[in-house]
Amino acid sequence: MMKRRSAAALVALIISGVLAVPGASAHQPVNLNERDNTPARGPLLVDGTVSFAIRADLSRGDRRGFRFQLNERDTLALQLLIVDEVPANRLRTLALPRVTVTDPLGNVTYMVIDERTKFYEPYGGTNYLYLSRVEKPAIAGIYKVRMTGRHSDSVETVVSVGYREVRGEVRD
């Protein structure tokens, strides 16, 4: 747990500001590793309206997962991004990481890769590509997110959750 928090602090310096929504400053970083191979084993973001950047390096067959909670009248806000560098930025859509979201009722949403919008994050000097965005009214309860690698090379993948720039709680 301490190792994850130390890594998260380092990533905060690197990607602070990445994925910022208008008027916001930064998403809190959360790194996933091989132990977080299912949503149940991954961290729980206690309030899914708080902005988090969940990061994982994904190669073919790698699986990562996490959960987040939303309440009635909240908004579900997710974005899928990758670092804009070779070879990831040249991959065909079918080779890019797949992200699925299961809502509290068991309905599955695939984050459809329907864009490649450039985004420059100035604090870490990193270029990203937005691949998919989902925003809709939330269903109260816990959402489960699965990230799956589909290419032999590692792809630095970020799923951003939430929109409120306040301190959030992450439970292991």
N, C-alpha and C positions, 0 to 999 in steps of 0.2 A: 504494500500500500504506500509506503514511504517513497519507494522507487517511482511509482506512478506519479505521485505529487511532484517530485523533483523534476521528472521529465516534463510534466505539465507546465511547470514554471519556466523551463527552458523554451518550450514551444510557445509560451505566451509572449516571450520576447521576439520570437521569429514571426509568429502570425498574428500578433496583436493588430487589430484593425482589419484583418482579412475578412471578408464576409460581413462587413458592417452594413447595417441598414441605414437609410437616410437619417441623419441627425444622431447616429449612434457612433460609438468609438471602437469597440472590439468585442469579439466573442471569446468566452473563456475556453481555453484549450483542454481537451481530454484525449489522451492517447490510448488507443486500443492495442493489445498485444495478443499473442497466440492463446493465452488463457481465456480471453474474451471471445471465444469461438461460437457462442450462441447468445441471444439476448438475455437469457436467464443467468448466464455466467458473467455477462458484461455489466458495466456500471448502470445505475439508475439515476437519471437526472430528475430530481425531486419535483422541479417545476419546469415543464417544457416550454413555458413562455420566456424563460430566461435564455439569453443568447449563449450558446455553446458551439464550439468547433470540435467535432469528433473526428480524429485523424487516425488513419490506418494505412500501412503499406500493404498492398494486396497483389499477390501473384496468383496464377491459375490455381484454383482449388482452395485458396485461403478463405476462411470464413471468420467474420467478426460480428459482434452483436452488442446492442445496448438497449436500454429502455428509457422512456420518459413519461411523465404523468401530466395530463391536462385536465382541467375542470370544465364544467358547463360554462358556456359563453366565452371560452378561450378560443384562440385561433391556432390551428395547426400550421406551422411555418417551417418548411424544410428546403434546403438547397443542397445539391450534389455538385462538387467541384473536384478538379484534379489540378496538379501543378502543370503549368503550360511549358513543358519542355519535352524534348525528344527522349524516348520514343512515345511517351504517353499521348502527347498532343497529336500524333499522327495515326493513332489506332483507329480502326474501324469501330463503329458503334457496338457491334457484337463482341468486340474484344475488351471493351471498357468495363469497369466494375459494375455489377448489378446491385441495386439497393431496393429492398422491399420493406414495406411498412405494414404491420398488422395492427389494426385498431382494436380497441377494447371489446368490440363485438365479434372479432375474428375475420373481418373483411381485410383482404390484402390489396395494397396499392403498390404497383411497380413504379419507381421513379423513372419515367420514360425519358431517355436521352434525346432531347429535341432542340438543343442549342449548343453552341460553342462560343459563348460570349466571353471576351477577354475581361479580366479584372486584375488591376495592379494593386498590390498591397504594399504601401510605401514604407511601413515600419521595418519589415524584414526584407524589403526589396524583392518580393516574390510575385511572379505573374501566375495567375490561375485562369482556368476556364470554367465558367458555369456550364454544367451539362443539363441540369434539370432543376425545376423549382415547383414546389407544391405549397399552396396556401388555400385553406378552406376552414369553415367552422369545425371546431373540435367536438369529439364525442368524449364525455367524461370517462377517465380511467387511464390505464397504462398502455402505452403503445410500445410495440416491439419492432426494432429495426435490425435487419440482416444485411450485411455487406459481403459480397462474394467477388473474389478476383477471377478474371477470365482470360488473362494473358500471361505468357511465360515470364515476361519482365515485370518487375515490381512497379506498381502504379501508386503514387502518393495520392490518397483519396481523402477528401474531407466532406463530411455531412454536417451542415450547420443546422442547428435547431433553435427555434425561438427568435425573439425580436426585442425583448426588454433588456437594456444594458444595466443590470443590477447584479450583485453578487449572487451566485446560485450554489446549491448544495448537490454534491455528487456522492452517492453511496456505492460502495463496492459490493 
